[in-house]
């Protein structure tokens, strides 16, 4: 039986490995194709570029600066799956203001965006 993806390791320039909680999501971004529909048939498609989008939750721990993480821009973010895939988002930035959820283990939802993710081959 094959292993399936269950754990994500997320690193952000200047912060190292984030203390993420289960459920991180990565939208790779890249070329998006939208159909061009005519009166009686599909004529083809139009391409556009979509940015990468990374959503995760981190645990708030002593000594960690949410303000500094919220201010991230021009960063490199690495998303590594426990199954070996690694994706890199360049020119990344935090897209949302931080919100702390007390009583829930200090969960802090985070969203980052940037250039479309590039898959790195891990040997």
Secondary structure as UniProt FT lines:
FT   STRAND          8..12
FT   TURN            13..15
FT   STRAND          16..17
FT   STRAND          25..27
FT   STRAND          30..37
FT   STRAND          42..50
FT   STRAND          52..59
FT   TURN            62..63
FT   HELIX           66..70
FT   STRAND          75..81
FT   TURN            82..83
FT   STRAND          86..94
FT   STRAND          100..101
FT   TURN            102..105
FT   STRAND          107..114
FT   STRAND          118..120
//
